[in-house]
Amino acid sequence: MATIDIDLYSDTQTRPTAAMRDAMASAPVGDEQRGEDPTTNRLCEMVADMLGKEAAVFMPSGTMCNQIAILVHCRPGDEIVADRTAHIINSEGGGPAVFAGVMLKPVDGVRGIFTAEQAQEAIRRARRHAPRTRMIEIEQTANSGGGSIWPLETIRSVGAVAKEHGLIFHMDGARLLNAVVASGVPARDFAEPFDSLWLDLSKGLGCPVGAVLAGSADFIEQAWQWKQRMGGAMRQSGSIAAAGVHALEHHVDRMAEDHENAQFFAEAIANLPGIRVEPDRIETNMVFFDVSQTGLTAAELHQRLLDRGVRIGENDQYRMRVVTHLDVTRDQIAKAAEAVREVVLEASHAA
């Protein structure tokens, strides 16, 4: 197995800092299921306040947040409108169908972002032969869109469509704070139109595990019951919730460094033969690039980079994804870009 010195596969590869580990080790704890874990309670209060919602609940993962939100809001046979690239469609193992028995209606947005007009067109006319449109879902930032940021006005216009039709509006907020840092829009403003949303802790915030789902008090009460049913309830969860508290206090503003590093990497490889960076403008901490003209597939480039101690994700046959995070320095970003240059030039000389 290759030794990985520079890991740009995902921001989920982050490891707790020494200060975060100290916070975890010293956290006061209690029984989460009885509401007696003070650190978990503090984390949930912090997130609820940040997002302007009545309540929040700590979950093991963002995927569980999405699935439980769907279970609370929807009934079997309902339909959810989401972008074609959405995580709930492509990366949650068919969970909406398995757990809630719902259908997903994909919309062809641009870089993972669709318009209010597209949302309007996707809503089905009520009739007994068709599924009932029940929810509109967005992903902030849009992962497969290249870490693109949903503009606040677009969110508000899509939310207005949802409200007009009596639909639930839900946000997959896996990288919401990346959008906050890059755009300067407060999290509460992004969150305001949504009935439910969640914040991931294990990506740019650098925690080892966890996410926090927020919404109305009634919604969270129902989410707690589904958390119990799905085996997500914990006991002394303050040991891991403390990582989230520490991250919210110390790791948010530093995400700007990740965005700068992503831009630096994109500029470093943009003029290499056969490489096409997409899009031209890097908004947050992701860089997608096409290698189809290098003479290599993404899998081949991936392996040759691994031989140099660099790991970059394969998105499909010719598309690769770099995700910057707190465990990768600017110097390491430069070394990773140099490794890509070496591999691409070797391939061009061999052709």
Sequence and secondary structure as in RCSB ss.txt:
>XXXX:A:sequence
MATIDIDLYSDTQTRPTAAMRDAMASAPVGDEQRGEDPTTNRLCEMVADMLGKEAAVFMPSGTMCNQIAILVHCR
PGDEIVADRTAHIINSEGGGPAVFAGVMLKPVDGVRGIFTAEQAQEAIRRARRHAPRTRMIEIEQTANSGGGSIW
PLETIRSVGAVAKEHGLIFHMDGARLLNAVVASGVPARDFAEPFDSLWLDLSKGLGCPVGAVLAGSADFIEQAWQ
WKQRMGGAMRQSGSIAAAGVHALEHHVDRMAEDHENAQFFAEAIANLPGIRVEPDRIETNMVFFDVSQTGLTAAE
LHQRLLDRGVRIGENDQYRMRVVTHLDVTRDQIAKAAEAVREVVLEASHAA
>XXXX:A:secstr
    SEE S GGG    HHHHHHHHH     GGGT  HHHHHHHHHHHHHHT SEEEEES HHHHHHHHHHHH  
TTEEEEEETT HHHHSSTTHIIIII  EEEEE  BTTB  HHHHHHHS    TTS EEEEEEEESSBTTTTSB  
 HHHHHHHHHHHHHTT EEEEE TTHHHHHHHH   HHHHHTT SEEEEESSSTT  SS EEEEE HHHHHHHHH
HHHHTT   SSTHHHHHHHHHHHHHTSTTHHHHHHHHHHHHHHHTTSTT EEESSS  SSEEEEE TTTT  HHH
HHHHHHTTTEE EE SSSEEEEE  TT  HHHHHHHHHHHHHHHHHHHHH 
